[in-house]
Amino acid sequence: METSDGPGTPESTQMNLNVISSQANKKSKTRPINEVDNSPLFDDESDKALRTKVLKLEIENEAQKSLIDKLTNKLNDLVNK
């Protein structure tokens, strides 16, 4: 699409983006693609709960790795006897 300024100018590029966005919004059944959602993904409480859960899982994972290492060492000791 060309404007009076010619192809490739900032004005024509913005015009192209506006046309594409407008066409996409007409076809979209959800919110417009150029609409900005400024709400946080998680609020402070859910974020804190999620971080706590992740931390607990990481600790549990490390404990399981440690147990696996100990059991592997004991098994190797038994095999090598």
N, C-alpha and C positions, 0 to 999 in steps of 0.2 A: 504494500500500500504506500502510495506516495502523497506527500503534502506539497505545499508551495515551496517549502524549503528543500525539497528533493529527498531521494531515498537515503536511508542510513543516518538521518539526522536524529538527534535526541527526541525531537517532536514527533517524527514519523515512527520511531521505535515505540514511544509511549502510546501513540495512537494504535499501533498494531497490538500492543499488549492489552490495551483497553478493549479492543474488538474481540480478541481471543478470550479474554476474561469474561466478557459479556456473553459470548456464545456458549462458553463452558457453563456459566451460571444458569443459562436458560435450560441446558440439558441436565444439569445437576438436580438431583432430588434431595440433596442434603443442603447444608448451609453454603453460601457462596464461597468459592475457593479463595477469594481475596479478602474475606472477612477475618479479622484478627481476633483471636480469643485470648484475652488478657488474664483470664482466671488461672490461678496456679493449678498445676496438675494434681498436687496433693496439698491438703491443708496441713497446718503444723502438727495436729494430733495424728492424722493418718501417716504423715511422713515419719514422725517419731516412732509410731508403732511398727511401721515397715522397716525402719533402720534397726530397731530392736530385734525384730524377727530375723533379719539378715545376719546380724551379729551373733545371735544364738545359733543359727545354722552354720555359720563359719566356725564357731567354737566346737559344735558337735562334729563337724567335718574333720577338724584337726584331731579331736579325740579319737575318732574312728581310724584316721590314718595312723595315729600313734599305736592303737591297739593292733591294727593290721601289721605294722612293722614289728611289734613285739612277738606276735604269733608267728610271723614269718621267720624271725630269728630263732624261736624255740623249735619250729619245725625243721629248720636247717640244722640246728644242733642235734636233733634226734636222728635225722637222716645221716649225718656225718659220724655218728657213734658207731 
